[in-house]
Amino acid sequence: MVRNITGFAMFAFLAMIAFKILAGVFGALLGLLMTVLWWALVGFVIYTIIKLVAPGTARKIRETVRGEGHAT
């Protein structure tokens, strides 16, 4: 009986450790994804403002990002 309880306790302890490790990894990945999405939103807002103020500059930015510029 004591062996069964010890086995269940050890299994619960190992399961908690595994859950904490997995939660940490997925939390880090989720944080990285949210950071990338935040910077994409900031870039989109800045690009939109530039597009409204200076459409020619926005076109040059778009060509540079897409790689459609002139080869030198």
PQR file with spaces between the fields and no chain letter, atoms N, CA, C, O and H, PARSE charges and radii, in Angstrom:
ATOM       1  N    MET     1       0.826   -1.193    0.000 -0.4000 1.5000
ATOM       2  CA   MET     1       0.000    0.000    0.000 -0.0000 2.0000
ATOM       3  C    MET     1       0.880    1.269    0.000  0.5500 1.7000
ATOM       4  O    MET     1       0.636    2.208   -0.758 -0.5500 1.4000
ATOM       5  N    VAL     2       1.896    1.272    0.861 -0.4000 1.5000
ATOM       6  CA   VAL     2       2.795    2.413    0.910 -0.0000 2.0000
ATOM       7  C    VAL     2       3.540    2.544   -0.423  0.5500 1.7000
ATOM       8  O    VAL     2       3.813    3.653   -0.882 -0.5500 1.4000
ATOM       9  H    VAL     2       2.094    0.509    1.477  0.4000 1.0000
ATOM      10  N    ARG     3       3.861    1.410   -1.032 -0.4000 1.5000
ATOM      11  CA   ARG     3       4.543    1.434   -2.321 -0.0000 2.0000
ATOM      12  C    ARG     3       3.643    2.046   -3.399  0.5500 1.7000
ATOM      13  O    ARG     3       4.121    2.801   -4.246 -0.5500 1.4000
ATOM      14  H    ARG     3       3.639    0.509   -0.658  0.4000 1.0000
ATOM      15  N    ASN     4       2.356    1.728   -3.372 -0.4000 1.5000
ATOM      16  CA   ASN     4       1.425    2.306   -4.345 -0.0000 2.0000
ATOM      17  C    ASN     4       1.308    3.818   -4.164  0.5500 1.7000
ATOM      18  O    ASN     4       1.313    4.565   -5.142 -0.5500 1.4000
ATOM      19  H    ASN     4       1.969    1.114   -2.684  0.4000 1.0000
ATOM      20  N    ILE     5       1.204    4.260   -2.931 -0.4000 1.5000
ATOM      21  CA   ILE     5       1.080    5.692   -2.662 -0.0000 2.0000
ATOM      22  C    ILE     5       2.359    6.415   -3.087  0.5500 1.7000
ATOM      23  O    ILE     5       2.304    7.494   -3.676 -0.5500 1.4000
ATOM      24  H    ILE     5       1.200    3.652   -2.137  0.4000 1.0000
ATOM      25  N    THR     6       3.499    5.815   -2.786 -0.4000 1.5000
ATOM      26  CA   THR     6       4.772    6.407   -3.186 -0.0000 2.0000
ATOM      27  C    THR     6       4.878    6.477   -4.712  0.5500 1.7000
ATOM      28  O    THR     6       5.372    7.463   -5.258 -0.5500 1.4000
ATOM      29  H    THR     6       3.544    4.938   -2.308  0.4000 1.0000
ATOM      30  N    GLY     7       4.418    5.436   -5.392 -0.4000 1.5000
ATOM      31  CA   GLY     7       4.431    5.419   -6.857 -0.0000 2.0000
ATOM      32  C    GLY     7       3.551    6.509   -7.438  0.5500 1.7000
ATOM      33  O    GLY     7       3.950    7.194   -8.380 -0.5500 1.4000
ATOM      34  H    GLY     7       4.016    4.634   -4.949  0.4000 1.0000
ATOM      35  N    PHE     8       2.342    6.680   -6.878 -0.4000 1.5000
ATOM      36  CA   PHE     8       1.442    7.729   -7.357 -0.0000 2.0000
ATOM      37  C    PHE     8       2.016    9.119   -7.064  0.5500 1.7000
ATOM      38  O    PHE     8       1.898   10.029   -7.885 -0.5500 1.4000
ATOM      39  H    PHE     8       2.018    6.123   -6.112  0.4000 1.0000
ATOM      40  N    ALA     9       2.631    9.276   -5.900 -0.4000 1.5000
ATOM      41  CA   ALA     9       3.228   10.567   -5.551 -0.0000 2.0000
ATOM      42  C    ALA     9       4.380   10.892   -6.501  0.5500 1.7000
ATOM      43  O    ALA     9       4.520   12.027   -6.959 -0.5500 1.4000
ATOM      44  H    ALA     9       2.726    8.537   -5.233  0.4000 1.0000
ATOM      45  N    MET    10       5.192    9.894   -6.787 -0.4000 1.5000
ATOM      46  CA   MET    10       6.321   10.105   -7.702 -0.0000 2.0000
ATOM      47  C    MET    10       5.805   10.438   -9.105  0.5500 1.7000
ATOM      48  O    MET    10       6.355   11.318   -9.768 -0.5500 1.4000
ATOM      49  H    MET    10       5.079    8.973   -6.415  0.4000 1.0000
ATOM      50  N    PHE    11       4.763    9.752   -9.561 -0.4000 1.5000
ATOM      51  CA   PHE    11       4.171   10.032  -10.872 -0.0000 2.0000
ATOM      52  C    PHE    11       3.604   11.446  -10.908  0.5500 1.7000
ATOM      53  O    PHE    11       3.789   12.157  -11.896 -0.5500 1.4000
ATOM      54  H    PHE    11       4.317    9.038   -9.023  0.4000 1.0000
ATOM      55  N    ALA    12       2.916   11.866   -9.848 -0.4000 1.5000
ATOM      56  CA   ALA    12       2.343   13.216   -9.799 -0.0000 2.0000
ATOM      57  C    ALA    12       3.457   14.264   -9.811  0.5500 1.7000
ATOM      58  O    ALA    12       3.336   15.298  -10.468 -0.5500 1.4000
ATOM      59  H    ALA    12       2.766   11.289   -9.045  0.4000 1.0000
ATOM      60  N    PHE    13       4.539   13.992   -9.081 -0.4000 1.5000
ATOM      61  CA   PHE    13       5.664   14.927   -9.034 -0.0000 2.0000
ATOM      62  C    PHE    13       6.304   15.068  -10.413  0.5500 1.7000
ATOM      63  O    PHE    13       6.577   16.181  -10.862 -0.5500 1.4000
ATOM      64  H    PHE    13       4.637   13.152   -8.547  0.4000 1.0000
ATOM      65  N    LEU    14       6.542   13.947  -11.081 -0.4000 1.5000
ATOM      66  CA   LEU    14       7.142   13.990  -12.418 -0.0000 2.0000
ATOM      67  C    LEU    14       6.205   14.648  -13.428  0.5500 1.7000
ATOM      68  O    LEU    14       6.659   15.364  -14.320 -0.5500 1.4000
ATOM      69  H    LEU    14       6.320   13.043  -10.717  0.4000 1.0000
ATOM      70  N    ALA    15       4.904   14.411  -13.292 -0.4000 1.5000
ATOM      71  CA   ALA    15       3.930   15.036  -14.191 -0.0000 2.0000
ATOM      72  C    ALA    15       3.930   16.555  -13.992  0.5500 1.7000
ATOM      73  O    ALA    15       3.833   17.305  -14.963 -0.5500 1.4000
ATOM      74  H    ALA    15       4.535   13.830  -12.567  0.4000 1.0000
ATOM      75  N    MET    16       4.037   17.008  -12.751 -0.4000 1.5000
ATOM      76  CA   MET    16       4.078   18.454  -12.491 -0.0000 2.0000
ATOM      77  C    MET    16       5.339   19.080  -13.081  0.5500 1.7000
ATOM      78  O    MET    16       5.285   20.164  -13.661 -0.5500 1.4000
ATOM      79  H    MET    16       4.116   16.399  -11.962  0.4000 1.0000
ATOM      80  N    ILE    17       6.465   18.401  -12.935 -0.4000 1.5000
ATOM      81  CA   ILE    17       7.725   18.903  -13.515 -0.0000 2.0000
ATOM      82  C    ILE    17       7.598   18.997  -15.031  0.5500 1.7000
ATOM      83  O    ILE    17       7.970   20.010  -15.622 -0.5500 1.4000
ATOM      84  H    ILE    17       6.509   17.520  -12.464  0.4000 1.0000
ATOM      85  N    ALA    18       7.076   17.948  -15.665 -0.4000 1.5000
ATOM      86  CA   ALA    18       6.909   17.934  -17.122 -0.0000 2.0000
ATOM      87  C    ALA    18       5.963   19.049  -17.567  0.5500 1.7000
ATOM      88  O    ALA    18       6.214   19.715  -18.571 -0.5500 1.4000
ATOM      89  H    ALA    18       6.775   17.125  -15.185  0.4000 1.0000
ATOM      90  N    PHE    19       4.875   19.253  -16.818 -0.4000 1.5000
ATOM      91  CA   PHE    19       3.914   20.304  -17.167 -0.0000 2.0000
ATOM      92  C    PHE    19       4.559   21.678  -17.059  0.5500 1.7000
ATOM      93  O    PHE    19       4.331   22.536  -17.912 -0.5500 1.4000
ATOM      94  H    PHE    19       4.671   18.712  -16.002  0.4000 1.0000
ATOM      95  N    LYS    20       5.359   21.898  -16.023 -0.4000 1.5000
ATOM      96  CA   LYS    20       6.021   23.200  -15.876 -0.0000 2.0000
ATOM      97  C    LYS    20       7.006   23.443  -17.023  0.5500 1.7000
ATOM      98  O    LYS    20       7.097   24.559  -17.533 -0.5500 1.4000
ATOM      99  H    LYS    20       5.544   21.201  -15.331  0.4000 1.0000
ATOM     100  N    ILE    21       7.736   22.417  -17.425 -0.4000 1.5000
ATOM     101  CA   ILE    21       8.678   22.569  -18.534 -0.0000 2.0000
ATOM     102  C    ILE    21       7.933   22.870  -19.830  0.5500 1.7000
ATOM     103  O    ILE    21       8.308   23.782  -20.567 -0.5500 1.4000
ATOM     104  H    ILE    21       7.662   21.510  -17.010  0.4000 1.0000
ATOM     105  N    LEU    22       6.878   22.106  -20.110 -0.4000 1.5000
ATOM     106  CA   LEU    22       6.107   22.342  -21.335 -0.0000 2.0000
ATOM     107  C    LEU    22       5.431   23.704  -21.322  0.5500 1.7000
ATOM     108  O    LEU    22       5.399   24.390  -22.343 -0.5500 1.4000
ATOM     109  H    LEU    22       6.573   21.365  -19.511  0.4000 1.0000
ATOM     110  N    ALA    23       4.891   24.102  -20.174 -0.4000 1.5000
ATOM     111  CA   ALA    23       4.250   25.412  -20.079 -0.0000 2.0000
ATOM     112  C    ALA    23       5.279   26.513  -20.291  0.5500 1.7000
ATOM     113  O    ALA    23       4.970   27.528  -20.915 -0.5500 1.4000
ATOM     114  H    ALA    23       4.918   23.544  -19.344  0.4000 1.0000
ATOM     115  N    GLY    24       6.495   26.332  -19.785 -0.4000 1.5000
ATOM     116  CA   GLY    24       7.540   27.331  -19.996 -0.0000 2.0000
ATOM     117  C    GLY    24       7.924   27.455  -21.453  0.5500 1.7000
ATOM     118  O    GLY    24       8.092   28.562  -21.965 -0.5500 1.4000
ATOM     119  H    GLY    24       6.745   25.507  -19.278  0.4000 1.0000
ATOM     120  N    VAL    25       8.066   26.312  -22.130 -0.4000 1.5000
ATOM     121  CA   VAL    25       8.429   26.341  -23.554 -0.0000 2.0000
ATOM     122  C    VAL    25       7.321   26.973  -24.374  0.5500 1.7000
ATOM     123  O    VAL    25       7.586   27.846  -25.201 -0.5500 1.4000
ATOM     124  H    VAL    25       7.930   25.413  -21.714  0.4000 1.0000
ATOM     125  N    PHE    26       6.071   26.542  -24.156 -0.4000 1.5000
ATOM     126  CA   PHE    26       4.970   27.116  -24.928 -0.0000 2.0000
ATOM     127  C    PHE    26       4.736   28.576  -24.569  0.5500 1.7000
ATOM     128  O    PHE    26       4.348   29.370  -25.426 -0.5500 1.4000
ATOM     129  H    PHE    26       5.857   25.833  -23.484  0.4000 1.0000
ATOM     130  N    GLY    27       4.968   28.939  -23.311 -0.4000 1.5000
ATOM     131  CA   GLY    27       4.846   30.340  -22.909 -0.0000 2.0000
ATOM     132  C    GLY    27       5.878   31.207  -23.603  0.5500 1.7000
ATOM     133  O    GLY    27       5.570   32.315  -24.043 -0.5500 1.4000
ATOM     134  H    GLY    27       5.284   28.294  -22.615  0.4000 1.0000
ATOM     135  N    ALA    28       7.107   30.705  -23.702 -0.4000 1.5000
ATOM     136  CA   ALA    28       8.158   31.461  -24.390 -0.0000 2.0000
ATOM     137  C    ALA    28       7.832   31.608  -25.871  0.5500 1.7000
ATOM     138  O    ALA    28       8.009   32.682  -26.445 -0.5500 1.4000
ATOM     139  H    ALA    28       7.357   29.806  -23.344  0.4000 1.0000
ATOM     140  N    LEU    29       7.356   30.530  -26.490 -0.4000 1.5000
ATOM     141  CA   LEU    29       6.994   30.608  -27.911 -0.0000 2.0000
ATOM     142  C    LEU    29       5.831   31.570  -28.129  0.5500 1.7000
ATOM     143  O    LEU    29       5.822   32.334  -29.095 -0.5500 1.4000
ATOM     144  H    LEU    29       7.212   29.657  -26.024  0.4000 1.0000
ATOM     145  N    LEU    30       4.853   31.530  -27.231 -0.4000 1.5000
ATOM     146  CA   LEU    30       3.715   32.438  -27.344 -0.0000 2.0000
ATOM     147  C    LEU    30       4.166   33.880  -27.158  0.5500 1.7000
ATOM     148  O    LEU    30       3.698   34.773  -27.865 -0.5500 1.4000
ATOM     149  H    LEU    30       4.860   30.910  -26.447  0.4000 1.0000
ATOM     150  N    GLY    31       5.070   34.113  -26.215 -0.4000 1.5000
ATOM     151  CA   GLY    31       5.596   35.454  -26.013 -0.0000 2.0000
ATOM     152  C    GLY    31       6.355   35.955  -27.230  0.5500 1.7000
ATOM     153  O    GLY    31       6.221   37.117  -27.614 -0.5500 1.4000
ATOM     154  H    GLY    31       5.450   33.387  -25.641  0.4000 1.0000
ATOM     155  N    LEU    32       7.150   35.089  -27.838 -0.4000 1.5000
ATOM     156  CA   LEU    32       7.880   35.455  -29.046 -0.0000 2.0000
ATOM     157  C    LEU    32       6.918   35.777  -30.188  0.5500 1.7000
ATOM     158  O    LEU    32       7.115   36.749  -30.917 -0.5500 1.4000
ATOM     159  H    LEU    32       7.259   34.145  -27.526  0.4000 1.0000
ATOM     160  N    LEU    33       5.890   34.965  -30.337 -0.4000 1.5000
ATOM     161  CA   LEU    33       4.891   35.208  -31.383 -0.0000 2.0000
ATOM     162  C    LEU    33       4.181   36.535  -31.170  0.5500 1.7000
ATOM     163  O    LEU    33       3.972   37.288  -32.121 -0.5500 1.4000
ATOM     164  H    LEU    33       5.730   34.176  -29.745  0.4000 1.0000
ATOM     165  N    MET    34       3.812   36.825  -29.932 -0.4000 1.5000
ATOM     166  CA   MET    34       3.120   38.084  -29.652 -0.0000 2.0000
ATOM     167  C    MET    34       4.043   39.287  -29.904  0.5500 1.7000
ATOM     168  O    MET    34       3.584   40.329  -30.371 -0.5500 1.4000
ATOM     169  H    MET    34       3.982   36.214  -29.159  0.4000 1.0000
ATOM     170  N    THR    35       5.330   39.147  -29.599 -0.4000 1.5000
ATOM     171  CA   THR    35       6.282   40.224  -29.865 -0.0000 2.0000
ATOM     172  C    THR    35       6.399   40.480  -31.367  0.5500 1.7000
ATOM     173  O    THR    35       6.402   41.631  -31.805 -0.5500 1.4000
ATOM     174  H    THR    35       5.703   38.300  -29.220  0.4000 1.0000
ATOM     175  N    VAL    36       6.494   39.418  -32.146 -0.4000 1.5000
ATOM     176  CA   VAL    36       6.588   39.568  -33.605 -0.0000 2.0000
ATOM     177  C    VAL    36       5.321   40.214  -34.160  0.5500 1.7000
ATOM     178  O    VAL    36       5.393   41.090  -35.022 -0.5500 1.4000
ATOM     179  H    VAL    36       6.492   38.483  -31.790  0.4000 1.0000
ATOM     180  N    LEU    37       4.166   39.780  -33.668 -0.4000 1.5000
ATOM     181  CA   LEU    37       2.907   40.380  -34.126 -0.0000 2.0000
ATOM     182  C    LEU    37       2.812   41.850  -33.731  0.5500 1.7000
ATOM     183  O    LEU    37       2.301   42.660  -34.505 -0.5500 1.4000
ATOM     184  H    LEU    37       4.108   39.068  -32.968  0.4000 1.0000
ATOM     185  N    TRP    38       3.291   42.209  -32.548 -0.4000 1.5000
ATOM     186  CA   TRP    38       3.277   43.601  -32.101 -0.0000 2.0000
ATOM     187  C    TRP    38       4.139   44.462  -33.024  0.5500 1.7000
ATOM     188  O    TRP    38       3.709   45.536  -33.445 -0.5500 1.4000
ATOM     189  H    TRP    38       3.706   41.551  -31.919  0.4000 1.0000
ATOM     190  N    TRP    39       5.368   43.994  -33.345 -0.4000 1.5000
ATOM     191  CA   TRP    39       6.235   44.762  -34.220 -0.0000 2.0000
ATOM     192  C    TRP    39       5.673   44.852  -35.631  0.5500 1.7000
ATOM     193  O    TRP    39       5.868   45.859  -36.312 -0.5500 1.4000
ATOM     194  H    TRP    39       5.716   43.121  -33.003  0.4000 1.0000
ATOM     195  N    ALA    40       4.978   43.813  -36.075 -0.4000 1.5000
ATOM     196  CA   ALA    40       4.327   43.856  -37.393 -0.0000 2.0000
ATOM     197  C    ALA    40       3.233   44.920  -37.400  0.5500 1.7000
ATOM     198  O    ALA    40       3.080   45.648  -38.380 -0.5500 1.4000
ATOM     199  H    ALA    40       4.819   42.995  -35.521  0.4000 1.0000
ATOM     200  N    LEU    41       2.476   45.010  -36.313 -0.4000 1.5000
ATOM     201  CA   LEU    41       1.428   46.034  -36.217 -0.0000 2.0000
ATOM     202  C    LEU    41       2.040   47.431  -36.210  0.5500 1.7000
ATOM     203  O    LEU    41       1.540   48.329  -36.887 -0.5500 1.4000
ATOM     204  H    LEU    41       2.600   44.418  -35.517  0.4000 1.0000
ATOM     205  N    VAL    42       3.109   47.621  -35.458 -0.4000 1.5000
ATOM     206  CA   VAL    42       3.777   48.928  -35.417 -0.0000 2.0000
ATOM     207  C    VAL    42       4.292   49.291  -36.815  0.5500 1.7000
ATOM     208  O    VAL    42       4.128   50.427  -37.260 -0.5500 1.4000
ATOM     209  H    VAL    42       3.516   46.892  -34.908  0.4000 1.0000
ATOM     210  N    GLY    43       4.903   48.346  -37.494 -0.4000 1.5000
ATOM     211  CA   GLY    43       5.398   48.599  -38.848 -0.0000 2.0000
ATOM     212  C    GLY    43       4.276   48.938  -39.813  0.5500 1.7000
ATOM     213  O    GLY    43       4.422   49.817  -40.661 -0.5500 1.4000
ATOM     214  H    GLY    43       5.036   47.423  -37.132  0.4000 1.0000
ATOM     215  N    PHE    44       3.146   48.234  -39.681 -0.4000 1.5000
ATOM     216  CA   PHE    44       2.004   48.500  -40.561 -0.0000 2.0000
ATOM     217  C    PHE    44       1.452   49.906  -40.323  0.5500 1.7000
ATOM     218  O    PHE    44       1.116   50.608  -41.277 -0.5500 1.4000
ATOM     219  H    PHE    44       3.027   47.519  -38.992  0.4000 1.0000
ATOM     220  N    VAL    45       1.356   50.317  -39.063 -0.4000 1.5000
ATOM     221  CA   VAL    45       0.855   51.661  -38.753 -0.0000 2.0000
ATOM     222  C    VAL    45       1.795   52.726  -39.310  0.5500 1.7000
ATOM     223  O    VAL    45       1.345   53.710  -39.897 -0.5500 1.4000
ATOM     224  H    VAL    45       1.629   49.746  -38.289  0.4000 1.0000
ATOM     225  N    ILE    46       3.094   52.530  -39.128 -0.4000 1.5000
ATOM     226  CA   ILE    46       4.062   53.497  -39.656 -0.0000 2.0000
ATOM     227  C    ILE    46       3.991   53.545  -41.182  0.5500 1.7000
ATOM     228  O    ILE    46       4.013   54.628  -41.767 -0.5500 1.4000
ATOM     229  H    ILE    46       3.459   51.730  -38.651  0.4000 1.0000
ATOM     230  N    TYR    47       3.905   52.384  -41.828 -0.4000 1.5000
ATOM     231  CA   TYR    47       3.812   52.336  -43.291 -0.0000 2.0000
ATOM     232  C    TYR    47       2.539   53.040  -43.771  0.5500 1.7000
ATOM     233  O    TYR    47       2.566   53.772  -44.760 -0.5500 1.4000
ATOM     234  H    TYR    47       3.886   51.505  -41.353  0.4000 1.0000
ATOM     235  N    THR    48       1.426   52.816  -43.068 -0.4000 1.5000
ATOM     236  CA   THR    48       0.164   53.446  -43.460 -0.0000 2.0000
ATOM     237  C    THR    48       0.260   54.969  -43.354  0.5500 1.7000
ATOM     238  O    THR    48      -0.224   55.688  -44.229 -0.5500 1.4000
ATOM     239  H    THR    48       1.404   52.221  -42.264  0.4000 1.0000
ATOM     240  N    ILE    49       0.879   55.451  -42.291 -0.4000 1.5000
ATOM     241  CA   ILE    49       1.051   56.901  -42.142 -0.0000 2.0000
ATOM     242  C    ILE    49       1.937   57.444  -43.265  0.5500 1.7000
ATOM     243  O    ILE    49       1.634   58.488  -43.844 -0.5500 1.4000
ATOM     244  H    ILE    49       1.272   54.867  -41.580  0.4000 1.0000
ATOM     245  N    ILE    50       3.023   56.745  -43.571 -0.4000 1.5000
ATOM     246  CA   ILE    50       3.900   57.186  -44.666 -0.0000 2.0000
ATOM     247  C    ILE    50       3.142   57.155  -45.991  0.5500 1.7000
ATOM     248  O    ILE    50       3.318   58.039  -46.829 -0.5500 1.4000
ATOM     249  H    ILE    50       3.269   55.897  -43.101  0.4000 1.0000
ATOM     250  N    LYS    51       2.303   56.143  -46.180 -0.4000 1.5000
ATOM     251  CA   LYS    51       1.538   56.032  -47.427 -0.0000 2.0000
ATOM     252  C    LYS    51       0.564   57.197  -47.589  0.5500 1.7000
ATOM     253  O    LYS    51       0.332   57.671  -48.701 -0.5500 1.4000
ATOM     254  H    LYS    51       2.160   55.425  -45.500  0.4000 1.0000
ATOM     255  N    LEU    52       0.001   57.650  -46.479 -0.4000 1.5000
ATOM     256  CA   LEU    52      -0.916   58.788  -46.550 -0.0000 2.0000
ATOM     257  C    LEU    52      -0.171   60.102  -46.784  0.5500 1.7000
ATOM     258  O    LEU    52      -0.660   60.974  -47.502 -0.5500 1.4000
ATOM     259  H    LEU    52       0.190   57.265  -45.576  0.4000 1.0000
ATOM     260  N    VAL    53       1.007   60.244  -46.183 -0.4000 1.5000
ATOM     261  CA   VAL    53       1.743   61.498  -46.260 -0.0000 2.0000
ATOM     262  C    VAL    53       2.591   61.571  -47.530  0.5500 1.7000
ATOM     263  O    VAL    53       2.616   62.602  -48.201 -0.5500 1.4000
ATOM     264  H    VAL    53       1.405   59.535  -45.600  0.4000 1.0000
ATOM     265  N    ALA    54       3.285   60.478  -47.860 -0.4000 1.5000
ATOM     266  CA   ALA    54       4.199   60.484  -49.003 -0.0000 2.0000
ATOM     267  C    ALA    54       4.074   59.165  -49.768  0.5500 1.7000
ATOM     268  O    ALA    54       4.827   58.224  -49.517 -0.5500 1.4000
ATOM     269  H    ALA    54       3.264   59.640  -47.315  0.4000 1.0000
ATOM     270  N    PRO    55       3.117   59.102  -50.705 -0.5600 1.5000
ATOM     271  CA   PRO    55       2.901   57.843  -51.431  0.2800 2.0000
ATOM     272  C    PRO    55       4.121   57.355  -52.216  0.5500 1.7000
ATOM     273  O    PRO    55       4.317   56.147  -52.352 -0.5500 1.4000
ATOM     274  N    GLY    56       4.931   58.260  -52.726 -0.4000 1.5000
ATOM     275  CA   GLY    56       6.124   57.856  -53.470 -0.0000 2.0000
ATOM     276  C    GLY    56       7.127   57.138  -52.578  0.5500 1.7000
ATOM     277  O    GLY    56       7.721   56.137  -52.981 -0.5500 1.4000
ATOM     278  H    GLY    56       4.771   59.241  -52.615  0.4000 1.0000
ATOM     279  N    THR    57       7.311   57.645  -51.378 -0.4000 1.5000
ATOM     280  CA   THR    57       8.217   57.007  -50.429 -0.0000 2.0000
ATOM     281  C    THR    57       7.684   55.636  -50.030  0.5500 1.7000
ATOM     282  O    THR    57       8.449   54.681  -49.900 -0.5500 1.4000
ATOM     283  H    THR    57       6.829   58.458  -51.051  0.4000 1.0000
ATOM     284  N    ALA    58       6.367   55.542  -49.836 -0.4000 1.5000
ATOM     285  CA   ALA    58       5.757   54.257  -49.483 -0.0000 2.0000
ATOM     286  C    ALA    58       5.960   53.241  -50.605  0.5500 1.7000
ATOM     287  O    ALA    58       6.188   52.061  -50.341 -0.5500 1.4000
ATOM     288  H    ALA    58       5.746   56.318  -49.942  0.4000 1.0000
ATOM     289  N    ARG    59       5.878   53.697  -51.857 -0.4000 1.5000
ATOM     290  CA   ARG    59       6.102   52.795  -52.985 -0.0000 2.0000
ATOM     291  C    ARG    59       7.545   52.301  -52.995  0.5500 1.7000
ATOM     292  O    ARG    59       7.799   51.127  -53.265 -0.5500 1.4000
ATOM     293  H    ARG    59       5.693   54.656  -52.071  0.4000 1.0000
ATOM     294  N    LYS    60       8.503   53.205  -52.699 -0.4000 1.5000
ATOM     295  CA   LYS    60       9.911   52.802  -52.639 -0.0000 2.0000
ATOM     296  C    LYS    60      10.153   51.803  -51.511  0.5500 1.7000
ATOM     297  O    LYS    60      10.914   50.849  -51.672 -0.5500 1.4000
ATOM     298  H    LYS    60       8.297   54.159  -52.480  0.4000 1.0000
ATOM     299  N    ILE    61       9.504   52.024  -50.373 -0.4000 1.5000
ATOM     300  CA   ILE    61       9.637   51.084  -49.251 -0.0000 2.0000
ATOM     301  C    ILE    61       9.097   49.724  -49.647  0.5500 1.7000
ATOM     302  O    ILE    61       9.734   48.701  -49.397 -0.5500 1.4000
ATOM     303  H    ILE    61       8.885   52.799  -50.242  0.4000 1.0000
ATOM     304  N    ARG    62       7.919   49.709  -50.267 -0.4000 1.5000
ATOM     305  CA   ARG    62       7.306   48.444  -50.689 -0.0000 2.0000
ATOM     306  C    ARG    62       8.191   47.712  -51.687  0.5500 1.7000
ATOM     307  O    ARG    62       8.350   46.495  -51.594 -0.5500 1.4000
ATOM     308  H    ARG    62       7.401   50.540  -50.470  0.4000 1.0000
ATOM     309  N    GLU    63       8.770   48.439  -52.643 -0.4000 1.5000
ATOM     310  CA   GLU    63       9.667   47.809  -53.616 -0.0000 2.0000
ATOM     311  C    GLU    63      10.922   47.263  -52.955  0.5500 1.7000
ATOM     312  O    GLU    63      11.409   46.195  -53.328 -0.5500 1.4000
ATOM     313  H    GLU    63       8.641   49.428  -52.719  0.4000 1.0000
ATOM     314  N    THR    64      11.445   47.983  -51.982 -0.4000 1.5000
ATOM     315  CA   THR    64      12.644   47.515  -51.279 -0.0000 2.0000
ATOM     316  C    THR    64      12.337   46.253  -50.500  0.5500 1.7000
ATOM     317  O    THR    64      13.124   45.307  -50.529 -0.5500 1.4000
ATOM     318  H    THR    64      11.050   48.850  -51.678  0.4000 1.0000
ATOM     319  N    VAL    65      11.216   46.217  -49.806 -0.4000 1.5000
ATOM     320  CA   VAL    65      10.855   45.045  -49.005 -0.0000 2.0000
ATOM     321  C    VAL    65      10.603   43.844  -49.905  0.5500 1.7000
ATOM     322  O    VAL    65      11.008   42.729  -49.577 -0.5500 1.4000
ATOM     323  H    VAL    65      10.577   46.986  -49.782  0.4000 1.0000
ATOM     324  N    ARG    66       9.945   44.059  -51.026 -0.4000 1.5000
ATOM     325  CA   ARG    66       9.644   42.951  -51.945 -0.0000 2.0000
ATOM     326  C    ARG    66      10.841   42.549  -52.796  0.5500 1.7000
ATOM     327  O    ARG    66      10.845   41.475  -53.397 -0.5500 1.4000
ATOM     328  H    ARG    66       9.616   44.965  -51.293  0.4000 1.0000
ATOM     329  N    GLY    67      11.851   43.402  -52.849 -0.4000 1.5000
ATOM     330  CA   GLY    67      13.026   43.082  -53.659 -0.0000 2.0000
ATOM     331  C    GLY    67      12.836   43.404  -55.125  0.5500 1.7000
ATOM     332  O    GLY    67      13.466   42.782  -55.981 -0.5500 1.4000
ATOM     333  H    GLY    67      11.848   44.275  -52.361  0.4000 1.0000
ATOM     334  N    GLU    68      11.983   44.362  -55.431 -0.4000 1.5000
ATOM     335  CA   GLU    68      11.710   44.733  -56.814 -0.0000 2.0000
ATOM     336  C    GLU    68      12.517   45.952  -57.265  0.5500 1.7000
ATOM     337  O    GLU    68      12.239   46.530  -58.316 -0.5500 1.4000
ATOM     338  H    GLU    68      11.472   44.867  -54.736  0.4000 1.0000
ATOM     339  N    GLY    69      13.512   46.339  -56.474 -0.4000 1.5000
ATOM     340  CA   GLY    69      14.303   47.520  -56.808 -0.0000 2.0000
ATOM     341  C    GLY    69      15.245   47.261  -57.977  0.5500 1.7000
ATOM     342  O    GLY    69      15.321   46.152  -58.506 -0.5500 1.4000
ATOM     343  H    GLY    69      13.738   45.870  -55.620  0.4000 1.0000
ATOM     344  N    HIS    70      15.949   48.298  -58.360 -0.4000 1.5000
ATOM     345  CA   HIS    70      16.909   48.185  -59.458 -0.0000 2.0000
ATOM     346  C    HIS    70      18.157   47.461  -58.974  0.5500 1.7000
ATOM     347  O    HIS    70      18.629   47.698  -57.862 -0.5500 1.4000
ATOM     348  H    HIS    70      15.887   49.199  -57.930  0.4000 1.0000
ATOM     349  N    ALA    71      18.684   46.588  -59.805 -0.4000 1.5000
ATOM     350  CA   ALA    71      19.922   45.885  -59.480 -0.0000 2.0000
ATOM     351  C    ALA    71      21.102   46.780  -59.818  0.5500 1.7000
ATOM     352  O    ALA    71      21.185   47.308  -60.927 -0.5500 1.4000
ATOM     353  H    ALA    71      18.301   46.396  -60.708  0.4000 1.0000
ATOM     354  N    THR    72      22.016   46.955  -58.870 -0.4000 1.5000
ATOM     355  CA   THR    72      23.182   47.807  -59.148 -0.0000 2.0000
ATOM     356  C    THR    72      24.428   46.999  -59.219  0.5500 1.7000
ATOM     357  O    THR    72      25.507   47.546  -59.445 -0.5500 1.4000
ATOM     358  H    THR    72      21.948   46.526  -57.969  0.4000 1.0000
